[in-house]
Every structure is written in structure tokens, then in C-alpha cells.
């Protein structure tokens, strides 16, 4: 009996230690120390990151490409999940032919644009969402919504004095793109010319459990839809993502059923960058998007913007539900999968520019 009691006590001690360790892991992953402007500027210098101090003191990281004097017409590049504004670099390069090394902050002498589309955008602004990269996360309990993301980006456009903008977003950037477009339309300082979305993760479905089908791999779908919005989300970012993104790019994207594409290595590196400083970005955004009360009224939004062209491009091999509406132009691309717009954006953007009379 004494021996059994001792074994029981040891087992209880070990179990308690494991539980305490797990509690510490969750606590450690969910805590963060905000990075100040000076430190963020130093950390982001090598990547060309710039920063706006928002009214509540948070930092919004952004990347500024092309002609810095251009404020009349700008392309706003919105990144998808697990990436940052820097990840827009190669896709925008393919679309616009710009010299896309971001200007070293705070250098006043940027490289000139080499755009071959003089009637189209000669400047690209690519912000990083809160909690991704070096953008400060929203405070927990702040009640942040998709509208909050749109307001942050709209504040940036106002700060830069941008007069007209075309919104381009893919995947989760489609959800944020809807919010940004809504905010811009109501801003009074920036005119919304058009919205271009690729495979948008728009939270407008009656049953958003379907979001788990965005990724064919059931395990990844479970992580994104079930774990990411909880306290375990930052744990996934800090430990699982850090390990997964250190693999070769081909192996990372094979999980999504993707064939090799131009810019794959750059995107993989940006995935590492997205979770290098904070763990809150993806979990916070997924919590908003998968919460029924946060569903964006997409049909009402496009009705409000009936005069603004909204183009949605979707691959027929993408398992995300294609969202069409009588005020949108929905194009289904044969043989295309989820990430294709990120490296083949030339045609969708050219069609948008021609419709707007911005390109011959």
C-alpha cells in the first residue's frame, strides 16, 4: 500500500508540473511587450518598413513603393494571413513593373519609379495589420472589429495625403479589403476608385464554419478555424508556425495544394517575418472573422458602393466559396488555386485600370 501511495504522489506531482508548464506556455505566448517607435524603426530598417503612430499610441507598419510624390492615385496592397505588408512587394512588382525596393526610412531620397503604365498607379502603399510584423496589436478587450482595421489603414491614407485609391487584397486581405474600402468611402479625404479582391475570405457567410474548408488539409483547417481564435492561437504562432515556416518554401505551400510559383521564397520569408515580433495578429483577425456577430454585411456594402467597380477573382480549384453579387464582377479562373492572384495579378489589375479609364 505504501509503495502504491508513493507512486500516486509522484504521478500527481508530475501531472501538476505538466499542467503548470502548459499554463505557463499559454500565458507566455499571449503576453507581449509593445515595441516603441525607436526600436521598431531600427528593427524594420533593413526591410524598408515605415511607421505611423495611431491616435491610441499603437504603431502601424507600412511599406511605401514607387514614386513618393504621387498622392493623386495610389494602389493599396493588402496582405493575406500569416504575412505582412512587405509580402506585397513581388506581387505588386509583377502587376505594376515598379522599382519596388521600399524607401529606407526615414530617407527623403527614394528611388524613382520605373513604371511602364504612366496612366495607372505609380505608387503602392502596403500596410501591415495590427499584431503582424511590427504593427502593434490591438489591446485585448478593446472591442476591435474589422472596421477597426479599416479605420487604421484609412488613418494612414489621410496622414499621407492620398487623394484616390484602388484597393487590392487577397485571401484574408479580401476581408480586410472590404473593411478598408468601407472606411475609405466614408473618410471624406480619400476617394475610393475600385476594389480588386482575389479569393477573398469575406466573413459574410450564414454559417462561417465553411471557412475551415479554405485549406484542403483538415488539420490546417482545424487550426485556423478552431484553435487560432482561442488562447491557443498565439501558442500555435509562437511554436508551430515558427517551425513550419522554417521549412523549404515548396514544402510549406504543398500543404495548401500549391504548385511552385514566382515569389514563393519571398512569401515564405515574409511568413517568418509576420510572427517574428508579435503573436497576436493572426489569432485576433481569425477571432473577428469567425465570430458570427462580426459577419460583414457584404451585400449591403456592395449596394452602398454601386458606382464603384468591385472585381472578385476566384480559382476553380480554390475551396473557398465564391461570393458574387449583381454589383460585383465575379471571374472564375480555370485551374487556379488560392494563391494565384499573389503572383499573377497583371490581368485583373489591367482590367480594373481600363474600366476606370486609367490605362489605354
Secondary structure, DSSP 4 states (H G I P E B T S, - for coil): -HHHHHHHHHHHHHHHHHHHHHHHHHHHHH---PPPHHHHHHHHGGGT-EEEE-TTS-EEEEEEEE-TT--SEEEEEE--TT--GGGGHHHHHHHH----PPPPTT-S-PPPP--S-TTS--EEEEE--TTSTTSPPPPTTS---HHHHHHHHHHHHHHHT--EEEEEEETHHHHHHHHHHHHHHHHSSSEEEEEEEES---S--SSGGGGGGGSSSHHHHHIIIIITTSTTHHHIIIIIIHHHTTS-HHHHHHTTTPPP-TTHHHHHHHHHHHTSS-S-HHHHHHHHHT-GGG---HHHHHHHTTTSEEEEEEETT--SPP---TTEEEEEETT--TTGGGT--HHHHHHHHHHTTS--
